[in-house]
Amino acid sequence: MKFPGVLLACVLLSVTASAQTEVFTTSDKLTERTDQNSAQNFDENFAEELHPIDREVNRLMEADESTNGQIQALAKGYELWDAELNSAYKELMQAYSNNEKLKATLKEAQLAWIKYRDASFKHFEEVCTSKDGSMYRVFLAHDRMDFVKSRALELRAMYGSFTETN
């Protein structure tokens, strides 16, 4: 007795599914085209908003999608963000040139951040080496790069705030 009920349910689901396909085919194509255009516009807008260093890292990662290629791209990103951090620090110190107390506290803060960075990197490495899989090497490289990037952007923001008000 239950068999005919199951068969009827399958037939109804099949008819409903094919009716929806026919009814929404044109709409789906329009939605798909709109979604593709939206995705393309989002990608273009997102790319425009990316920092040049991030665009370079993305380019390198797309050029070599192997694990080693990803690690090398992220290592290059780390190198570029570290240079940006040092540049931002020097510019901020220059902006503070008329105030020795500001220079001294920035230097103290940066030295403390370097100790924090080193301890954090050690922790990142311990976490990643405790896991199996090559993807954790990529995660480690990304975390290191992102950590330095955050500080570089923080110093740039400090510079912008200080020079904007003076």
C-alpha positions, 0 to 999 in steps of 0.5 A: 500500500505504501508503494503507490504513495511513494510513487505518486510523491516521486511523480509529483516532485518530478512534474513540479521540478520540470514545471519550475525549470520551464517557467524559470528558464528565461528568468534564470538566464537573466539572473545568471547574466546579472549575477555574472555582471555583478560578480565582474563588477565586484571583482573590478571594484575589489581589485581597485580597492586593493593595496598595490602590494596585495594586487602584486601578491594576488598576481603572484599567487595566480601565476603559480598555484602550487603550494610552493608558489603560494608560499613564495608569493606570500613571502614576497608579500611579507617582504613588500609589507615589511618595506612598507612598514619601515617606510611608514615608521620613518615617515612618522618619525620625520613627522614627529621631528619637532617633538622628541617625546612623540619620537621616543614613545613611537620608538618604544612602541615599535620595539615592543611591537617587534618583540610581540611580532617575534613571539607571535611568529614563534607561536604561529610556527608551533601551531602550523608545525603541530598540524599535518599537511602542506596547507599549514605552511601556506597558512603560516606564510599568510599569517606572517604577511598579514601580521606585518601588513596590519602594523604597516597600515596602522602606522600609515593611519597614525601618520595620516591622523597626525599630519591631517591635524597639523 
